[in-house]
């Protein structure tokens, strides 16, 4: 992980759960269906469609595997990206964190996959919203505990 912009060691890292991979798999199935449906035009359409579907699936899976939610001394961050021009880190510094939340529910509890929201106290545009975080409830607990200790130690002034 390229974290030269963010100093300090990461405490815990949280990745996306297997649920995040369902959408690319469904898209792959739809693309294969369309390739074979349009394959009556010419057999090359099938080959091109299958090649495109595989390329899109591989890229989407690589992007999903690159997503990491982590916290350190500076704040809460999300790292993602595969290609050099799309790699990056974005996040919220501790002084700007409003709170962290996750959406509880039976499905999230049963699958241990939650949508995590880390609010920015000034703007909604800078908040982190990350769906399908594996053990997102534990991530939110850790973020809120660290934010509380930051505030108790006088960091929120």
Secondary structure, 3 states (H helix, E strand, C coil): CCCCCCCCCCCCEEEECHHHHHHHHHHHHHHHHHHHHHHHCCHHHHHHHHHHHHHHHHHHHHHHHHCEEEECCCEEEEEECCCCCCCEEEEEEHHHEEEEEECCCHHHHHHCEEEEEEEECCCCCCCEEEEEEECHHHHHHHHHHHHHHHHHCCCCC
